[in-house]
Amino acid sequence: MAKTKSKISDLDEFVLTPDSLQADVDSDDLTDNTYMFMNRKRNLQVYVDASGWQECMDKFDTCQFQNPKDWEIYLKVKERSN
């Protein structure tokens, strides 16, 4: 089965979820990045700058979105090697 291309094709990113940010991320080495909060049900995107994943999560919590489980968090990657 062929994969379909994402609608957000101009960003190099990966999805972060609260589960993926737990124990295996001991250091806050993701600094000075742009994060995108995305709600696919409502087709909403919110961009924030944060100095690491913890600040990103704090900003997400500050937004107090309804139904937070409907949101995904993406990180824009500045450099990528293939």
N, C-alpha and C positions, 0 to 999 in steps of 0.2 A: 504494500500500500504506500503510495507516494505521499510525502509530507507536503502540506500546503505552506506557502510563505506567509510569515507573520505580517499583519497590517503595519507594524512598526518596524519597517525594514531598514530605516536609516540610523538606528541605534545598535551598537554592539553591547549586548546586555545579558544578564542572567537573572533569573527570578530569585528573590530572597523571601523566605517565609520565616515566621518566628521559630519554627522547628529547626530550620537549617542554620539559624544564627546562634543556637545554643552551645553546647559543650565543646564542639569541635572548633570553635573560634575563640581562642584564648586571648589573642592580642588584637587590638584595634588598628590593624594595618591598612584598612581601607580608608585613607584620609583624602580630604579635599576632592570629593566626588559629587556628582549630580545623581540624585535618586528620583525615580518616578513612582508615584503611587497611582495604580491603575484599577479602575472598577469597570470590568468588561460588561457587566449587566447594564450599566448606565452610560457607557462610553465616555467616562471621565478620566482625565489625566491631570495629576498635580505634580509639579516639579519642585524639588527642594535641593538646596546645597547643604551638605553636612560633612563634618570632619570625622567620619567613621560611621560604622553601622549602628553603634549605640546612640549617637546623636540623631541619626535617621529614625530609629525606633521611637526616641523621645518626641521628635517632631510629629511622627505619625500618631502617637498617643495624644498629643496636644490638639490635633485636628478634631478629635472626638467624632469620627465618621460613624454614621449609622451602619449597622451590619459590618463590622470590621473584617469579618471572614470573607466578605465579597471583594476585598481589596488584595492586590498583589503589589509587591515592592520590587522594582527593577533598579539595577545599578548600571549606569553608563560606564563602560570600560574605555579608558583613553587609548590604550594600546592593546593590540591583539596579535598573537603569532599563530600562523596556521601550520 
